[in-house]
Amino acid sequence: MFKGQATDTADREKGKYTLIRDPEDFQVGIYDKPLPCFGCGIGWFSFLLGFVFPLMWYYATILYFGNYYHKDPRERAGLAASAICAMVCSVVLLIIILVLLF
């Protein structure tokens, strides 16, 4: 039996299909629930908060390289943006330290 096919032979001959599930029985999918951190996700929240507290970028980078986005792929872009900001921040800090030492 295929999903949605009629079980009655008279209906099958006419080519009619019967509904298997109730249309009001709506199952919530994995991507229908809102993201954490005010609905923007941990990655984007860390990205925005990182401009005030840069250690949040490093926290999101750890989550990114730890494959946290496998739980919810919608998190991947924000975590990647935070990882890029962490890299830029590290390069800028390295240049500042080198300039101050020499």
DRENKEGU-159739 format. One record per atom (N, C-alpha, C): residue number from 0; atom name; x, y, z. Coordinates in Angstrom, 2 decimals, padded with zeros to 5 digits, m for minus. Atoms other than C-alpha are relative to their C-alpha. Example, Ala and Ser with C-alpha at 12.3 -4.5 7.8 and 13.67 -1.06 7.14 Angstrom:
(node 0,'N',(000.89,m001.19,000.00))
(node 0,'CA',(012.30,m004.50,007.80))
(node 0,'C',(000.90,001.20,000.00))
(node 1,'N',(m000.82,m001.19,m000.06))
(node 1,'CA',(013.67,m001.06,007.14))
(node 1,'C',(m000.77,001.09,000.73))
//
This chain:
(node 0,'N',(000.83,m001.19,000.00))
(node 0,'CA',(000.00,000.00,000.00))
(node 0,'C',(000.87,001.25,000.00))
(node 1,'N',(m000.70,m001.28,000.03))
(node 1,'CA',(001.18,003.46,m000.82))
(node 1,'C',(m000.74,000.98,000.88))
(node 2,'N',(000.57,m001.02,m000.86))
(node 2,'CA',(000.59,006.44,001.39))
(node 2,'C',(m001.04,000.80,m000.77))
(node 3,'N',(001.05,m000.79,000.62))
(node 3,'CA',(m002.70,008.13,000.53))
(node 3,'C',(m000.87,m000.78,m000.96))
(node 4,'N',(000.79,000.80,000.91))
(node 4,'CA',(m004.07,005.27,m001.54))
(node 4,'C',(m001.28,m000.48,000.65))
(node 5,'N',(001.29,000.46,m000.52))
(node 5,'CA',(m007.66,004.19,m001.16))
(node 5,'C',(000.09,m001.47,000.36))
(node 6,'N',(000.00,001.40,m000.42))
(node 6,'CA',(m008.27,000.96,000.69))
(node 6,'C',(m001.21,m000.74,m000.53))
(node 7,'N',(001.21,000.62,000.54))
(node 7,'CA',(m011.71,000.32,m000.71))
(node 7,'C',(000.20,m000.27,m001.49))
(node 8,'N',(m000.22,000.36,001.41))
(node 8,'CA',(m011.67,m001.50,m004.05))
(node 8,'C',(m000.87,000.84,m000.93))
(node 9,'N',(000.87,m000.83,000.85))
(node 9,'CA',(m014.60,000.56,m005.40))
(node 9,'C',(000.64,001.37,m000.22))
(node 10,'N',(m000.67,m001.30,000.14))
(node 10,'CA',(m012.70,003.79,m004.71))
(node 10,'C',(001.27,m000.13,m000.85))
(node 11,'N',(m001.23,000.22,000.77))
(node 11,'CA',(m009.54,002.32,m006.21))
(node 11,'C',(m000.30,m000.06,m001.49))
(node 12,'N',(000.37,000.09,001.40))
(node 12,'CA',(m011.31,001.58,m009.46))
(node 12,'C',(m000.35,001.35,m000.59))
(node 13,'N',(000.37,m001.33,000.46))
(node 13,'CA',(m012.59,005.13,m009.69))
(node 13,'C',(001.21,000.95,m000.02))
(node 14,'N',(m001.19,m000.84,m000.05))
(node 14,'CA',(m009.10,006.51,m009.04))
(node 14,'C',(m000.04,001.01,001.13))
(node 15,'N',(000.09,m000.93,m001.12))
(node 15,'CA',(m010.07,008.24,m005.80))
(node 15,'C',(001.01,m000.39,001.08))
(node 16,'N',(m000.92,000.21,m001.11))
(node 16,'CA',(m007.73,008.62,m002.90))
(node 16,'C',(m000.69,000.42,001.29))
(node 17,'N',(000.54,m000.38,m001.31))
(node 17,'CA',(m008.61,008.75,000.76))
(node 17,'C',(001.13,000.61,000.82))
(node 18,'N',(m000.97,m000.67,m000.84))
(node 18,'CA',(m006.87,010.93,003.29))
(node 18,'C',(000.35,m000.91,001.18))
(node 19,'N',(m000.42,000.89,m001.08))
(node 19,'CA',(m004.82,008.91,005.75))
(node 19,'C',(000.03,000.72,001.33))
(node 20,'N',(m000.05,m000.70,m001.27))
(node 20,'CA',(m004.20,011.55,008.38))
(node 20,'C',(m000.94,001.20,000.03))
(node 21,'N',(000.90,m001.12,m000.24))
(node 21,'CA',(m006.30,014.29,009.83))
(node 21,'C',(000.72,001.30,m000.37))
(node 22,'N',(m000.68,m001.25,000.38))
(node 22,'CA',(m005.54,017.73,008.29))
(node 22,'C',(000.26,000.92,001.19))
(node 23,'N',(m000.22,m000.84,m001.17))
(node 23,'CA',(m005.80,019.32,011.74))
(node 23,'C',(001.12,m000.53,000.89))
(node 24,'N',(m001.09,000.59,m000.76))
(node 24,'CA',(m003.14,016.96,013.11))
(node 24,'C',(001.31,000.46,m000.60))
(node 25,'N',(m001.22,m000.60,000.55))
(node 25,'CA',(m000.15,019.18,012.40))
(node 25,'C',(001.18,m000.40,000.86))
(node 26,'N',(m001.20,000.38,m000.72))
(node 26,'CA',(003.21,017.73,013.38))
(node 26,'C',(001.03,001.12,m000.14))
(node 27,'N',(m000.99,m001.06,000.01))
(node 27,'CA',(005.80,020.30,014.34))
(node 27,'C',(001.33,m000.60,m000.46))
(node 28,'N',(m001.28,000.46,000.52))
(node 28,'CA',(008.99,019.84,012.33))
(node 28,'C',(001.15,000.54,000.82))
(node 29,'N',(m001.18,m000.42,m000.74))
(node 29,'CA',(012.51,020.32,013.60))
(node 29,'C',(000.32,001.48,m000.22))
(node 30,'N',(m000.33,m001.39,000.31))
(node 30,'CA',(012.83,023.71,011.89))
(node 30,'C',(m001.15,000.96,000.26))
(node 31,'N',(001.13,m000.87,m000.33))
(node 31,'CA',(009.46,025.04,013.03))
(node 31,'C',(000.15,000.67,001.36))
(node 32,'N',(m000.19,m000.61,m001.32))
(node 32,'CA',(010.63,025.75,016.56))
(node 32,'C',(000.98,001.16,m000.12))
(node 33,'N',(m000.89,m001.16,000.10))
(node 33,'CA',(012.31,029.10,017.16))
(node 33,'C',(001.41,m000.32,000.51))
(node 34,'N',(m001.38,000.16,m000.44))
(node 34,'CA',(016.06,029.36,017.61))
(node 34,'C',(000.18,000.59,001.40))
(node 35,'N',(m000.26,m000.58,m001.32))
(node 35,'CA',(017.50,030.06,021.08))
(node 35,'C',(000.56,001.42,m000.13))
(node 36,'N',(m000.58,m001.36,m000.07))
(node 36,'CA',(018.81,033.50,022.12))
(node 36,'C',(m000.85,001.00,m000.77))
(node 37,'N',(000.94,m000.98,000.54))
(node 37,'CA',(015.80,035.64,021.23))
(node 37,'C',(m000.36,m000.27,m001.46))
(node 38,'N',(000.41,000.39,001.34))
(node 38,'CA',(015.12,033.73,018.00))
(node 38,'C',(001.04,000.19,m001.08))
(node 39,'N',(m001.01,m000.20,001.04))
(node 39,'CA',(018.33,034.66,016.21))
(node 39,'C',(001.07,m001.08,000.01))
(node 40,'N',(m000.97,001.09,m000.06))
(node 40,'CA',(020.39,031.64,017.24))
(node 40,'C',(001.24,000.39,000.78))
(node 41,'N',(m001.19,m000.22,m000.81))
(node 41,'CA',(023.53,031.23,019.29))
(node 41,'C',(001.10,000.68,m000.83))
(node 42,'N',(m001.06,m000.55,000.84))
(node 42,'CA',(025.82,032.07,016.36))
(node 42,'C',(m000.14,001.50,m000.24))
(node 43,'N',(000.21,m001.43,000.27))
(node 43,'CA',(024.28,035.42,015.43))
(node 43,'C',(m000.02,000.80,001.30))
(node 44,'N',(m000.02,m000.68,m001.29))
(node 44,'CA',(023.78,036.31,019.09))
(node 44,'C',(001.44,000.22,000.45))
(node 45,'N',(m001.41,m000.13,m000.36))
(node 45,'CA',(027.48,035.64,019.73))
(node 45,'C',(000.70,001.00,m000.91))
(node 46,'N',(m000.59,m000.96,000.95))
(node 46,'CA',(028.38,037.61,016.61))
(node 46,'C',(m000.28,001.43,000.44))
(node 47,'N',(000.36,m001.36,m000.39))
(node 47,'CA',(026.49,040.70,017.78))
(node 47,'C',(000.58,000.37,001.36))
(node 48,'N',(m000.51,m000.28,m001.33))
(node 48,'CA',(027.52,040.42,021.42))
(node 48,'C',(001.53,000.07,000.00))
(node 49,'N',(m001.45,m000.01,000.09))
(node 49,'CA',(031.13,039.90,020.33))
(node 49,'C',(000.59,001.38,m000.21))
(node 50,'N',(m000.52,m001.35,000.18))
(node 50,'CA',(031.48,043.56,019.39))
(node 50,'C',(000.17,000.71,001.34))
(node 51,'N',(m000.15,m000.55,m001.34))
(node 51,'CA',(031.07,044.37,023.08))
(node 51,'C',(000.91,m000.89,000.85))
(node 52,'N',(m000.75,000.98,m000.78))
(node 52,'CA',(032.59,041.19,024.53))
(node 52,'C',(000.60,m001.03,m000.97))
(node 53,'N',(m000.57,000.82,001.07))
(node 53,'CA',(034.97,039.62,021.95))
(node 53,'C',(000.20,m001.48,000.32))
(node 54,'N',(m000.15,001.42,m000.33))
(node 54,'CA',(035.35,036.36,023.86))
(node 54,'C',(m001.19,m000.83,m000.48))
(node 55,'N',(001.16,000.71,000.53))
(node 55,'CA',(031.88,035.45,022.58))
(node 55,'C',(000.29,m000.54,m001.40))
(node 56,'N',(m000.37,000.49,001.33))
(node 56,'CA',(033.37,035.11,019.09))
(node 56,'C',(000.79,m001.30,000.12))
(node 57,'N',(m000.80,001.22,m000.20))
(node 57,'CA',(035.83,032.53,020.40))
(node 57,'C',(m000.87,m001.16,000.49))
(node 58,'N',(000.95,001.03,m000.45))
(node 58,'CA',(033.04,030.67,022.17))
(node 58,'C',(m000.78,m000.57,m001.20))
(node 59,'N',(000.74,000.46,001.19))
(node 59,'CA',(031.06,030.51,018.90))
(node 59,'C',(000.92,m000.76,m000.95))
(node 60,'N',(m000.96,000.72,000.85))
(node 60,'CA',(034.21,029.40,017.06))
(node 60,'C',(000.18,m001.43,000.50))
(node 61,'N',(m000.10,001.34,m000.58))
(node 61,'CA',(034.56,026.47,019.44))
(node 61,'C',(m001.25,m000.81,m000.36))
(node 62,'N',(001.23,000.70,000.38))
(node 62,'CA',(030.92,025.58,018.78))
(node 62,'C',(000.00,m000.36,m001.48))
(node 63,'N',(m000.03,000.24,001.45))
(node 63,'CA',(031.47,025.88,015.02))
(node 63,'C',(000.90,m001.18,m000.34))
(node 64,'N',(m000.92,001.10,000.29))
(node 64,'CA',(034.49,023.60,014.95))
(node 64,'C',(m000.38,m001.28,000.74))
(node 65,'N',(000.53,001.18,m000.68))
(node 65,'CA',(032.71,021.25,017.36))
(node 65,'C',(m001.24,m000.55,m000.67))
(node 66,'N',(001.15,000.45,000.79))
(node 66,'CA',(030.01,020.78,014.71))
(node 66,'C',(m001.33,000.13,000.74))
(node 67,'N',(001.26,m000.26,m000.70))
(node 67,'CA',(027.27,022.25,016.89))
(node 67,'C',(m001.15,000.18,m000.97))
(node 68,'N',(001.05,m000.28,000.97))
(node 68,'CA',(025.37,023.18,013.73))
(node 68,'C',(m000.65,m001.27,m000.54))
(node 69,'N',(000.68,001.24,000.41))
(node 69,'CA',(024.57,019.50,013.12))
(node 69,'C',(m001.32,m000.18,000.75))
(node 70,'N',(001.27,000.04,m000.74))
(node 70,'CA',(021.87,019.89,015.79))
(node 70,'C',(m001.07,000.80,m000.72))
(node 71,'N',(000.91,m000.87,000.75))
(node 71,'CA',(020.28,022.70,013.79))
(node 71,'C',(000.80,000.75,m001.06))
(node 72,'N',(m000.81,m000.63,001.05))
(node 72,'CA',(021.75,023.71,010.41))
(node 72,'C',(m000.21,001.50,m000.15))
(node 73,'N',(000.23,m001.45,000.08))
(node 73,'CA',(020.24,027.19,010.73))
(node 73,'C',(001.05,000.77,000.78))
(node 74,'N',(m001.02,m000.66,m000.83))
(node 74,'CA',(023.02,027.96,013.24))
(node 74,'C',(001.32,000.19,m000.74))
(node 75,'N',(m001.30,000.05,000.65))
(node 75,'CA',(025.84,027.41,010.74))
(node 75,'C',(000.50,001.38,m000.46))
(node 76,'N',(m000.43,m001.31,000.52))
(node 76,'CA',(025.93,030.89,009.16))
(node 76,'C',(000.46,000.93,001.13))
(node 77,'N',(m000.37,m000.86,m001.12))
(node 77,'CA',(026.03,032.74,012.48))
(node 77,'C',(001.28,m000.45,000.67))
(node 78,'N',(m001.22,000.52,m000.61))
(node 78,'CA',(028.68,030.46,013.92))
(node 78,'C',(001.21,000.25,m000.90))
(node 79,'N',(m001.09,m000.27,000.93))
(node 79,'CA',(030.80,030.86,010.78))
(node 79,'C',(000.37,001.48,000.03))
(node 80,'N',(m000.28,m001.44,m000.07))
(node 80,'CA',(030.47,034.66,010.95))
(node 80,'C',(000.77,000.33,001.27))
(node 81,'N',(m000.72,m000.23,m001.25))
(node 81,'CA',(031.60,034.58,014.57))
(node 81,'C',(001.42,m000.53,m000.08))
(node 82,'N',(m001.35,000.55,000.16))
(node 82,'CA',(034.57,032.37,013.65))
(node 82,'C',(000.87,000.93,m000.85))
(node 83,'N',(m000.75,m000.95,000.82))
(node 83,'CA',(035.61,034.85,010.97))
(node 83,'C',(000.38,001.23,000.81))
(node 84,'N',(m000.30,m001.16,m000.86))
(node 84,'CA',(035.36,037.74,013.45))
(node 84,'C',(001.08,m000.34,001.02))
(node 85,'N',(m001.03,000.42,m000.95))
(node 85,'CA',(037.45,035.77,015.94))
(node 85,'C',(001.37,m000.02,m000.67))
(node 86,'N',(m001.27,000.04,000.73))
(node 86,'CA',(040.13,035.25,013.30))
(node 86,'C',(000.51,001.43,m000.26))
(node 87,'N',(m000.39,m001.40,000.25))
(node 87,'CA',(040.14,038.96,012.36))
(node 87,'C',(000.47,000.66,001.29))
(node 88,'N',(m000.38,m000.56,m001.30))
(node 88,'CA',(040.28,039.92,016.03))
(node 88,'C',(001.37,m000.50,000.42))
(node 89,'N',(m001.30,000.57,m000.36))
(node 89,'CA',(043.23,037.59,016.58))
(node 89,'C',(001.12,000.63,m000.82))
(node 90,'N',(m001.02,m000.62,000.86))
(node 90,'CA',(045.14,039.04,013.61))
(node 90,'C',(000.25,001.44,000.42))
(node 91,'N',(m000.16,m001.39,m000.43))
(node 91,'CA',(044.49,042.61,014.75))
(node 91,'C',(000.75,000.07,001.32))
(node 92,'N',(m000.71,000.01,m001.27))
(node 92,'CA',(045.63,041.80,018.29))
(node 92,'C',(001.46,m000.38,m000.19))
(node 93,'N',(m001.37,000.38,000.27))
(node 93,'CA',(048.76,040.12,016.93))
(node 93,'C',(000.78,001.16,m000.60))
(node 94,'N',(m000.67,m001.16,000.60))
(node 94,'CA',(049.61,043.18,014.82))
(node 94,'C',(000.23,001.08,001.05))
(node 95,'N',(m000.16,m001.02,m001.06))
(node 95,'CA',(049.04,045.51,017.78))
(node 95,'C',(001.13,m000.39,000.95))
(node 96,'N',(m001.06,000.45,m000.90))
(node 96,'CA',(051.29,043.40,020.01))
(node 96,'C',(001.36,000.12,m000.67))
(node 97,'N',(m001.27,m000.11,000.72))
(node 97,'CA',(054.01,043.28,017.34))
(node 97,'C',(000.44,001.45,m000.14))
(node 98,'N',(m000.34,m001.42,000.12))
(node 98,'CA',(053.87,047.06,016.85))
(node 98,'C',(000.47,000.56,001.34))
(node 99,'N',(m000.39,m000.49,m001.33))
(node 99,'CA',(054.09,047.69,020.60))
(node 99,'C',(001.36,m000.55,000.44))
(node 100,'N',(m001.28,000.60,m000.39))
(node 100,'CA',(057.06,045.34,021.01))
(node 100,'C',(001.18,000.55,m000.80))
(node 101,'N',(m001.11,m000.47,000.83))
(node 101,'CA',(059.12,046.77,018.13))
(node 101,'C',(m000.06,001.44,m000.22))
//
